[in-house]
Amino acid sequence: MTTHFINAEIDLQESPGKLNQEIEKELEKIGIPLRWAVTKVDTEKQKANVEAIVFEEVNFKINS
């Protein structure tokens, strides 16, 4: 088990609900999102900066 601190840049969406879905979709590519927050919005570039903590399960192989 490992946790990671992630900074991500997400395209702004038409509605807040869609933005939440897009953020979670992007974070799930890395692991299970434990918590996240939008820390900055750039309206000119139409981007949102997100800071997150994600949980990643690490599988170890034991060679025998």
trRosetta pair geometry for C-beta under 8 A, 3 or more apart (Angstrom, degrees):
i j d omega theta_ij theta_ji phi_ij phi_ji
1 55 6.7 -20 -163 -167 93 98
1 56 7.5 149 -155 81 45 48
1 57 5.9 -24 -98 -114 65 58
1 58 6.6 -133 -44 19 16 87
2 31 8.0 -124 81 -98 83 157
2 55 7.5 147 80 -158 43 51
2 56 4.9 -22 68 65 94 95
2 57 8.0 171 24 -93 74 13
2 58 5.5 58 -9 -29 110 119
3 34 7.0 -20 -132 -2 114 145
3 53 5.7 1 -177 -175 114 97
3 54 6.9 159 -154 80 63 38
3 55 5.6 -31 -99 -98 75 62
3 56 7.5 160 -97 17 25 75
4 30 6.6 -102 67 158 143 127
4 31 6.6 131 27 15 114 141
4 53 7.2 160 78 -153 43 51
4 54 5.2 -17 57 59 94 89
4 56 6.3 32 -9 -6 114 118
5 51 7.2 -11 -174 -171 89 90
5 52 7.5 157 -158 84 46 45
5 53 6.0 -25 -99 -97 60 70
6 27 6.7 155 74 -122 156 89
6 30 6.2 137 -86 69 148 171
6 50 7.7 2 109 108 96 91
6 51 7.1 156 84 -157 56 43
6 52 4.5 -17 61 63 104 94
6 53 7.5 173 16 -86 84 20
6 54 5.8 26 -11 0 130 113
7 49 6.9 -14 -169 -170 91 96
7 50 7.3 153 -157 81 43 52
7 51 5.8 -16 -101 -101 68 70
8 23 7.5 139 87 -141 135 77
8 26 5.8 139 -179 130 154 135
8 27 7.0 -126 -10 -75 158 78
8 49 7.5 154 82 -157 44 49
8 50 4.7 -18 63 62 93 102
8 52 6.7 1 7 10 114 118
9 47 5.1 -5 -175 -174 100 125
9 48 7.4 155 -157 76 52 41
9 49 5.8 -25 -101 -100 70 63
9 50 7.6 179 -84 18 22 80
10 19 7.1 111 123 -158 133 81
10 22 5.6 132 -170 122 124 113
10 23 5.5 -53 -74 -88 168 74
10 26 6.1 -145 -97 4 107 157
10 47 6.8 139 70 -160 38 69
10 48 4.9 -25 65 62 93 94
10 49 8.0 167 20 -89 77 15
10 50 5.7 34 -5 -11 117 123
11 22 7.1 -88 61 168 79 155
11 46 6.2 18 -157 127 74 96
11 47 6.3 -50 -103 -104 40 64
11 48 7.8 16 108 17 7 84
12 19 6.6 -21 -150 -100 53 116
12 41 7.2 69 -85 -152 121 102
12 43 7.8 27 -34 -118 162 52
12 46 4.5 -111 30 -175 113 74
12 47 6.6 -115 -25 -75 86 13
12 48 5.7 111 -80 -28 76 99
13 16 7.8 148 76 -90 107 12
13 18 3.7 -147 154 104 146 109
13 19 4.3 -161 32 -66 114 68
13 21 7.9 60 -59 52 174 92
13 22 5.7 169 -50 -6 132 140
14 18 5.8 41 49 37 77 150
15 18 4.8 93 59 8 81 102
15 19 7.1 -141 98 -7 43 87
16 19 5.4 -53 -148 34 37 115
16 20 6.5 40 154 -21 68 100
17 20 5.8 -50 -152 31 33 112
17 21 6.6 30 151 -16 64 105
18 21 5.6 -53 -149 38 36 113
18 22 6.2 36 153 -21 68 106
19 22 5.7 -55 -146 37 31 110
19 23 6.3 33 155 -20 65 105
19 38 7.9 6 153 -72 129 140
19 48 6.7 59 -159 8 122 158
20 23 5.9 -55 -149 35 29 111
20 24 6.4 22 157 -12 64 109
21 24 6.0 -60 -147 41 29 107
21 25 6.1 33 154 -24 65 109
22 25 5.6 -53 -145 35 30 115
22 26 6.4 28 157 -17 64 106
23 26 6.0 -60 -152 37 28 108
23 27 6.3 21 155 -13 65 111
23 36 6.2 177 158 115 126 152
23 38 7.7 -95 -92 -69 150 92
23 48 7.7 -58 -80 92 112 130
23 50 5.5 156 -137 -101 114 162
23 52 7.9 162 174 -67 104 136
24 27 5.7 -57 -142 41 32 109
24 28 6.1 36 158 -25 66 108
24 33 6.0 -108 -130 13 73 149
24 36 7.9 -167 -83 28 64 147
25 28 5.9 -55 -147 32 26 112
25 29 7.5 39 149 -30 56 94
26 29 6.0 -43 -168 11 37 115
26 50 8.0 121 80 55 133 148
27 30 6.0 -62 -168 37 47 105
27 31 7.4 -54 162 60 76 61
27 33 4.2 49 126 -71 143 115
27 36 6.3 -111 -73 -64 157 148
27 50 7.8 -98 -62 124 112 141
27 52 5.4 -97 -115 148 130 169
27 54 5.6 -171 -177 -85 98 126
28 31 7.4 -106 -139 81 35 20
28 32 7.2 27 -119 -103 72 39
28 33 6.7 -65 -64 -18 67 97
30 54 5.1 82 100 97 112 165
30 56 6.7 -77 151 -75 72 117
31 54 3.8 129 66 151 108 110
31 55 5.2 -161 151 79 126 37
31 56 3.7 -97 -95 -74 133 75
31 57 7.6 147 -140 1 103 60
32 54 6.2 147 67 -165 37 78
32 55 4.5 -25 61 60 98 97
32 56 7.5 172 16 -76 74 40
32 57 8.0 44 -3 -20 114 92
33 36 5.5 -38 -164 -26 124 116
33 52 5.8 -57 -135 -169 99 128
33 53 7.6 104 -160 79 58 52
33 54 5.3 -44 -95 -103 48 84
33 55 7.9 -145 -55 16 3 78
34 52 7.8 137 48 177 69 81
34 53 4.6 -45 58 99 113 99
34 54 6.4 176 2 -110 83 25
34 55 5.5 89 -49 -27 108 101
35 52 6.8 -176 96 -147 47 65
35 53 5.3 25 49 40 82 103
36 50 5.6 12 180 180 115 110
36 51 6.8 171 -152 89 66 44
36 52 3.6 -14 -103 -102 98 97
36 53 7.4 -155 -72 25 61 57
37 50 7.0 163 82 -152 35 67
37 51 5.7 -11 59 59 86 89
37 52 7.6 172 19 -78 55 59
38 41 6.6 27 164 -59 121 92
38 48 5.1 -42 -139 -180 114 119
38 49 7.0 112 -162 74 62 52
38 50 5.6 -41 -99 -96 55 75
39 49 5.1 -59 64 101 90 102
39 50 6.9 144 8 -118 86 21
39 51 5.1 46 -28 -5 132 107
40 48 7.2 162 87 -159 53 51
40 49 4.0 20 52 36 97 121
41 47 7.6 175 -153 92 49 48
41 48 5.1 -16 -105 -108 76 78
41 49 7.6 -136 -67 19 34 75
42 45 4.3 12 116 40 123 104
42 46 7.3 -52 96 6 78 15
42 47 4.8 8 52 57 108 89
42 48 7.7 -162 23 -78 69 32
42 49 7.6 69 -13 -24 98 95
43 46 6.9 25 -164 -79 35 50
